[in-house]
Amino acid sequence: MKKSFFVIMAAFTLFSCGEKAYVSDLKTPSIDEFDYKVEEFADMGILRYRVPDIESLSTAQKELLYYLTEAALQGRDILYDQNCKWNLPIRRALEAVYTNTKDRTSDNFKGLELYLKEVWVSNGIHHHYSGDKFTPHFEQSYFVDEVSKVPAEALHLQKGQTVDGLLADILPVIFDPKLYAKKTNQASGVDLIATSAGNYYDGGITQKEAEEFYAKMKDTTDRQPVMYGLNSKLVKRDGVVSEEVYRIGGLYSTALEKVVYWLQKAAAVAENKAQKAAIDKLIQFYKSGSLKDFDAYSILWVNDTASQIDVVNGFIESYGDPLGMKASWESLVNFKNMEATKRTEIISANAQWFERNSPAEDRFKKDNVKGITAKVITAAILAGDCYPTTPIGINLPNSNWIRAEHGSKSVTIENLTEAYSQVAKGNGFAEEFYWSPAEVELVNKYSNLTSNLHTDLHECLGHASGKLLPGVDPDALKAYGSTIEEGRADLFALYFMGDRKMVELGLLPDTNAYKAEYYTYLTNGLLTQLTRIVPGNNIEEAHMRNRQMIARWVLERSKDDKAVEMVERDGGKMFVKVNDYKKIKQHFGELLALVQLIKSTGDYRAAHDLVENYGVRVDNAINRQIRDRYAQLNIKPYKGFVNPVYTPVYDKHGKFVDIKIDYTEGFAEQHLRYSRDYSNL
């Protein structure tokens, strides 16, 4: 009742005397009435997410939110191009056929439709998680015929390019399984750049050349180093290796100009001076391309803790680069969930206690944990590398020295975890994969709470904990850096999840609740995440490697004490059986100490051995069994989202007065609209 009253009263304050007031009809549907499911195809389930309490935002906040969502969507094509240089012409050709063909019932058309949806989900022709190239579900001759019928303007041909020239370029990429086979190769013992399809390095540049280029560039005495290579493509011209920087006037200029246009509008209606200063500095970074400007922006952003509206916008995460340096473009617009944030504020307030009581060696601990800000947020728009698949938690900035000197922001995205939880109800997963009814009951009772708390601890404290020893190169772990870092954050969360401190702080209701997270984590790491792996393949994705690394290391450590076992029953089905949760906590602590040692000292060989021995290889027999059992449940192993559609409302003078939100747009409908309205490269 109070929310509705607030919105109506606020609306009346927007107008001068004698002018009819606009009264918002914005209302968030309840969980029970909201339709979370959109559609399913291949291995994907597409969902919607609610945006609770958007109606409680002020008119000025809604205006800011709208401008930031537009800035987010304008960068869409950047990620497609970063993932592979052929993604944009392929996507546009597929969309042109899809929207123009009269053939909508043949097997070839249905196959093209499925392939196009896979491309939309993954922002390119490689699976968003495994990195394997998609197999086309239609005949090459069909595609050639249909493309030839499409109006040339629908194909977005480059200057001087012909339809035949376009087909000559993209047909081998689509239909030759060996060409650009892997988006981001992480296999040991090969040239990671030469065997990766990502568009972060010119063809012909070797891994050795790239590593030598940045080794010469780095100043090892700089205590505040920039994140070298973060916003650039490495190119070779006349035999000379150099960078092409992502900036206005440089690479991706046309898209970044649109991003900046909307950021400038956002800065004009910022909530406060600190937020405006951060947005202005982000704009400056997009114009200059200077990583010093990016660091300055990151410091301003992390110090803005008063604003309710917030945004991640830029070249942030480096998972797509096989060397772990260059960042993909992403954006997440959000606002603080005021009630749920009380949980993360408790964690932040006790950050020094957690750091002091970590099982890591004292020399790797921060003496004074600074500026850890944690909150629970409501996502308003997902874009770039956060869309359609998205993280459920974020900790930024990634710069080690900025974390140490200025702190970090951590978020748990609770309206997305809500969607996951709602669609998982009653799907039979727990009954099929958990050891006994006791584990099913345990998980059903506590897992929503413990899963969100794990994310809080992972993002807020795990990534923000520990320190590098002086002189250690932040990129010393190379291709294994992401896996080690994610493992470090997970282990920090797992170790403290089982501590009595969680109950003392009121974060868990009792000393049994943590067991739900321990059981689900080990079961996932040892068994159920294998549903995402094609038999015969190894694990490539950093988060999956991290989870298996932890679970298998603890399993091996438990050979003597039997804290956790892999057990067969029901005709050979494999299960995880936990016998001693306290000993598992001890093993998590032992591994956390080891991983922090590797991170703090930059021990590449130890990182290589830990990841390769525990995180990469898969038991093919167990893999096939898990996939077969999972298939019988008819559950899609991956989830992605469609965004809400926002429409601004203006009064007769052109003044912004409100925002409308629509949750009904379909998956294909949304992507075709984005391609029409936000195709900037």
N, C-alpha and C positions, 0 to 999 in steps of 0.2 A: 504493500500500500504506500509506504513512504517513497519508494522509487517512482511510482506513477505520479504521485503528487509533485515530486521534485521536477520531473520532466515537464509537467504542465506549467508549473510556476515559472520555470526557467524560460520556457517558450514565450511567456507574456512579456518578459523583460527585453525582448529583442526589438520592440517596435515603439515608435513614437505615439503620442496621443492621437486617437481617432483612427488608427490603422488596425485592421483586423489581424488578430494574432494567429500564427500558425501553431497548431497543436499536434505534436508528434504522435503517430500511431505505432511507433517502433516498440516491439515487444518480442522478447526472446521466448521461443516455444519451450515447453517443459521437456524434460528427458523422456517422459512417457509418450508424448505426442510427436516427438521429432523422429524423422525417418533418416537414420544414419547411413543406410546402404544405398548405393547408387547403381553399381553393376559389377559383374565379375567377368574376367576373361583370362586365359592363359593361367599364370600363377598369381594373378593380382585380384584383390578385392578393392574396389574404389568406394570411399566413404565420404560423408559430409561431416562437418563439425559445427557445433553451435558457437555463437559468440555471446555468452551470457554477460549481462550487465552493460551491454553497449548502450542501452537506453539511459543508464545512469551518468554517462559522460556529458559534460557541458557542451553547448553548441560550439564553442571554440575548440574544444578537444576533438569533437567529431570532424570539424573542418580540417584540423591537423592530421587526424587519422586518414581522412580521404586523400589528402595530398601525398602522404607517405605511401599509401597503397598504390597510387598511380606511379610514383617514383620506383616502387618495387617491380611493377609489371613491365616497365619500359626496358628493363635489362634482360628480358627473357632470352633473346637470341644470342647473347654473349655466351651463355653456358652451352648452348647447342654447338657453337663454333669451337669452344674450348675442348669439348668432349671428342670431337673429330672434325677435321676440316670439311668433310663431305656431308655432315649432318643437315645443314640448312638446305642445300640443293635437293637432297633426298627427301627431306620432310616436305618441302614445297611441291615437289613432283608428286608425292603420294597424296597430299591434300588436294592438289589440282585434279588428279584422277578421281579421288573420292567424292569431290563436290560436283564434278562435271559429267561423269559417266552416266549413261542411261542403263547400264548393266548393273543391277543391284541385287541380283539373286543367284548368280553363278558361284561356283566354288572358288573361282579365281578372285571374284570381287570380295567374297567373305574372307578369303585369305589375306587380301590386301588390307582390308579393314582391320583385321586382327594385328597384322604387322604394324600398321600405322598407330594403333593404340599402344602397342609395345614401345614404339618410338616416342610417343607422347609421354608415356610413363617415365622413360629413362632419359629424356632430353637427348635422344640420339639412338644410334643403331646398336648400342651395346647395353646389355642388361645392367640396370642401375646398381645391382649388388654384386653379382658374380663378375661383371665386366666382359662376359662372353658376347660375341656378336650374335644377333638374332638371325635365325634361319627364315628366309622369306617363305610365306605360305601360298605363293602364287607363282605362275609360270613366267619366265622371262619374256617369252613372245607376247603374252597377254599384256604385260606391263609396257612393252615397246609400242604395241598397237594403241593402247589407251593414252599413253603420253602423247603420241603423234596426233591424236584427235583434240587434245586440249588447246584452248586459245593460248597463244604464246605469252600474253601478258600474265596469265595465271601461273606461269612457271617462274616468274621473276628472273628471267635470263640476264646474265651479265652483259655489259656492253660488248657487242661484236660476237656474242655467243649464239649458236644455233641450237635447235632442238636436238639435232643429231650429235652436236658437240657435247651437249649436256648428257645425253644417254651414253656416249662413249666414256664420259668421266665416271658416271655413277653406277652403271650396270656391273662392272667388275667388283665394285665395293659392296654392292648388295648381294651378288650371287656367287662370288668366289669365297668359299669359307676360309681360305688361308690368308686372304688379304685383309689387313686391319683386324685380325682375329680377336685381339684382346685390347680392351680400352686402357687398362692400367696393369701392366705385368709386374708381379712382385716375386716371380720365381728366382731362386738363387742360381748364380753361375752363368747368367746370360746378360746381354746388354739390355738394360731395362728400358732405355729410350727407344732403341731400334725395334723392340718387340712390343711397344705400346702404341695404341692408335690415337691417344690424346694429342691435342694440337698445341702443346706447350713448347715444342721444339721443332724447328725446321727438319724436314727429311734430310738425312745425311749427317746430322750432328750425332756424335756418339756419346755414350754415358761418360766416357773418359774426358772428352772435350768439355762437356758441360760442367763436370766436377772441377776440372782444372780452371775453367773460366771463373767460377765463383770462388775457388780457393785463392786466386790472385786478387779478387775484388775485396775480400773480407779483411778487415783490420782486426787482428786478434787481440789488440790492446784496448779496443773500444769497449767500455763498460756499458754502453747504451747502443748496441748495434741494431741497425734496421734489419728487417726480415728480407734478406737479399733474394731477389728474383720473384718476390711475391706477386707483383702486378706487371709481369712482362712475358713476352714470348722470346725464346732464344733463337736467333736466326743466323744463317751463314751467307755472307755476300762476298763473292770473289775470294773465297777461302778464309774470310775473316769472320769470327764469331762475335755477335753483338746482341744487344737487347732491343726489341721493339716494345715500348711501354704502353700499357693500357691507360689512355688519358684523352681528354679532349684535344684534338689536333694530332693525335697519334692513333694507336690501334683501338678499335671499337668506339671511335669518336662519335659517330652518328647516334649510337644508342646512349652513350654517356651524356650527350647533350640533352636528350630527352629526360634522362634521370635527373640531371642537374636542374632543368626547368621546374620540375615538380618539387625538388628539394628547396629551391629558392622560395616557392610559394609556401612550403611548410615552415621555413625559417621565419617568414613574415608573421606567422600565427603561432610561434612556439610558446610553450607554457611558461617559460621563464628565460632569464638571460643565459643560464648555463646550457640549457638545451639549444638555444639559438646559436651560441658560440660553437657548440659541437657540430651542428648541422652546417654552419658556415665554413668550418674547418674541413669537413668532409667534401664540401663543394670545392674548396681550394685544392684538396688532394686530387679530385677528379680532373681539375684543370691542369695542375702541375705534373701529376704522376710521381711526385717526390715521396719516397717512403719516410722521410723525415716529417713531411706533412701528415702522413698516415699515422705515425707515432703520436704526433701532437693531437690529432683528432682522437685517437684511442684514449689518450690521457683525459681529454675533456669529456669524452663519452663515459668513461668509467667513473668519473667524479660527479656526473649528473645523477644523483640518487633521488632527487625530489620529484622529478617528472613522473606522471602516471603513464603517459604515452611514451613508448620507446620504439626504437627501430635498429635492426641490424641491416646494413646496406653496404655491400662492397665485395672486394676480393679477400675472402676470409680463410677458408679451410683448404688444406693442401692434400687431401686424400687422393685427388685425381691425378696428381703428379707422381710418377714412379719414384722420383727422388725426394718427394715430400717437401718441396720448397714453394712451388707455384700454386696460386690459389684460384679456385673457381669462384664465379660471381654468385652471390645469393642475397636474399633479403627476407626479413621476417618483421612484420609490423605487429605490435602487440600493446596491451595495456595491463597494468598490475591488477591481479586478483587480490583485493585488499584483505579479505578474510583468510584465504589460504596462505598468504604471505607471512602470516604470524608464525607458521611452522618454520619457514626458512630463516626468519629473523632470529629465532632461538638458536639455530645452527650457527648463523653468522656471529652472534654475540659470544659464542663459546669456541670460536675458531682457534684461539691460542691454546685452549685446553686440548683440543684434538691434535694439534700440531705437537704439543709437548708430549702427549701420550702415544704418539705413533711408534710402531715397532722399528722404524728406520733408525739408523745410526744418528747420534746427536749432531755430527758434523754436517749432515744433510738436511737438518731442520732449520726453519726460519726462526731467528731469534725474536722477531717482532712481526707477527702476521698483520699485514696492513690492508685496509680497504676492501675486505671481502663483503660484497653486497649480494644478497640472495633474495629472490622473489619468485612467487608463482605467478605466471602470466596467462593471459587469454590471447591466443593468436587471432589476429584479425585478417591477415593475408599472408600467404606463403608464396615465395617466388625464387627463381633461379634454382640453386642447388638445394633449396628447402622445399621444392615442389616438383611433382605431386607427392613424392615420398619425402619424409621430413624427420628430423630428430625430435625427441621428446624432452630434451634438455640441452642447454648450451652454457658454456663457460668461456668468456672472452674478457680481454684480448688475449691473443696467443703469444705475444711477445713475453719472453721470460723476464726481462729486466723491468718491463712495465708492471707485470704482476708483482714483482718483488718490491718495487718502490711506490706503486700507486694502487695496487690491488686489482680486483677483477669483479665482474658481474656474472652471476650465475642465475639461470632461470630453469624452472620446470614448467612445461607447457601443459597445463592441466585439462584444458578443453579438448586437446588431442588424445590424452590418455583416457579421458572420459569416453570418447568415441570408440577407441580400441576395446575398452572394457565392456561397453554396451553390446557390441556385435559379437563378443566372445561368449556371452552367456548361453549356457546350455548346449554348447557345440560338441560335447563329448570328449574333448581333448584330455582333460584331467583324468577321466575314468580310463582312458586308453593307455596313458603314458606314466601315470603315477603309481608307485609301488602298492599302495593299499588304500582303503577308504579313509584311514587316518590322515594320510598326506592330502587326499582330496579335500577333506574337511578343513585341515589346516590352511591350505592354500585358499579355499573359498572364503574362509573367515578373515584372513589377514592380507591377502596378496595385493589388493588395491592400495591399501595403506603402505605396505612395505615396498612395493614397486615405486611409488612416488617418492618415498623417503630415500630409497636407493639412488634415484635420479638426483634428488636434492644433495645428498652427500657426495655423489660422484662429481657433479658440476661445481657445487659451492666450495667444497673442501678438497676433494681428490685432486682435481686439476690445479688448484691453488696452493697445494701443499708442497713442501720440500724446496730445495734449491740446487742449482748447479754449482759445482766447485769453480773457483775463479779460473778463467782461461779455457773452460770447456766450451767447445763449439756447440751451439744449440742444434745444429744439423748433424752432429757426429754419428748418430745412429742410422742416418740415411734412410733406406727403404723400410727399416724396422722401427723407425721413430714413432709412427702413428700407433702401431700395435702396442709398443711398450708404454706409451703415454696413456692410451685407453685402458690398458691393463692396470697401470698404476692407480688411475682414478677409480676403477671398479674395485680393486683390492682395498683401497682406503675405505670405500663405502661398505664393503662386505665385512671388513674387520670390525669397524665401529658399530655396524648394525647389530652385532651380537653382544655389545657392551651394555652393562646395566645402566650406563649413563643415558641411554636412549629412553629408558623408563623414568629415570629421575628427572629428565628434562620434559617429560610429558609427550615425547614424540612417538612412543609406542605404548600401548595400554598395559602390557605385561611382558614377562621374560620369555614367553613362548612365541611371540609374534615374529621375531626375526627369523625363526626356523622356516617360515614360508618362503622368504627370499633366498635363503641358503638352498632349500630343496629345489625351487624352480630354477635357480641359476645353474646349479650343478647338472640338473636334468637337461637343461637347454644346451649347456656347453658340451656335454658328453653325448647327447642323443638327438634331441628334437630339432636343433638348428640344422641338422644334416638333411632335413627335408628340402633345404635350399641348394643342396649340392648334387649335381649330376654324377651318378656313379662313375668312378674312374678319374674324376677331377680332384684336385687338392683345394684347400681353402685359400682364397686370395684376399678377401675383404678384411680390412684391419680390425673391425669390431668383432667379426666372427673368429678371426685368428686369436684375438685377445681372450674371448670367452672359452674357446677350447683349450688354449694354453693354460689358463688358470685351472679349469676343471680337471684336465688330464694330469697336471702337476700335482694337484691335491690328491687325485686318485692314486697316483704312483706313491706319493708320500704316505698314503694310508695302507700300504701293503701289510705293514706290521700291526698297526693299531686298529685296522678295519673301521676307521671312522666313516668311510664311504666305500661302497662296493658296487660293481656292475654284476647283476644277477640275472640268470635266465629262469624263465618259468613260462607256463601256458604254451607249451609246444615250441620253446626256443625263443620267445620274445625277451628282449633285453630291457631291464629296468635299472634305475638308480635306487639303491637302498642305503639310507643314512642310519648309522648306528650311534654316532656320538657327535652331536652338534658342537660341543665345546672344543673338541679336538680339531674339528674342521676350522673353527675360528682361529685356533693356534696355527694351523697350516696356512690359512690366509695371511696371518701376520708374518710368518716366515717368508712367504713369497713376496709380500709387500716390501719387506726389508731388502730382499735381493733385487727386486725391480727398481727400487729407489737408488740402490747402489749403482746399478747399470746406468740409470738416467743421469744421476749426479756426476758420475765420472766420465760419461760419454764412451762407455765400453762397447764398441761396435761388435767385437767378436762374441762377447757374452750375450748381447742382444740377439745376434744371429743364431747362436746355439739354442737359446731358450725358445725363440719363436719357431725355428725350424724343427726342433725336436718335439715340441708339444702342440704347436698351434696350426701346423700346415697339413700334415698327412691325415688321410681319412681311411678308416676300415671299411672297405667296399661292401662286405657282407652286412655289416650293421647299417651302413648307409642305405642299401637297398631295402632292408627290413623296415627302417624308419619311414622311408618314402612310401612303401606299400601300406603300412598301417595308417599313415597320415592321409593317403589318398582315399581310403575307405571312409574317412570322416567328412570328405568333401569340403575341406577348409583350404582357403588360399593362403599360402605361406607369407605373402607380402601384402601390404596395405598401402594405398595412396589416397589422396584427397582431391576433391574439387573445392575451390574457394567459394565463399559467398560472393554475391554480386552487389556492389555498392553503387547507389545512385544519389548524387547530391540534390538537395532541394534548395531552390533559390526563391526569394521573394520578388515582387514585381520590379524592384530596383536592382536586381541582380546580386543581392546580398545572400550569402550562404546562411541558411536557417536550420538545416537538418540533413540527415543522411538516411536513406532507405536501404534496407538489406533484404536480399532475396536468396533463399536457399535452394531453389528449384532447378537451377541450371544443370544440365547433364554433362557427362565427361567429354564426349565428342563436341558437343555444342560449345563448351567452354574453350577447348583448345582451338577450335576453328575461329572463335571470336578473338582469342589472343593473337592468333596468326594474322588476322585481319587488322587488328587495332594496334598491335605492339610489335610489328615486324620491322625492326629498325636497322638491320644490317643488310 
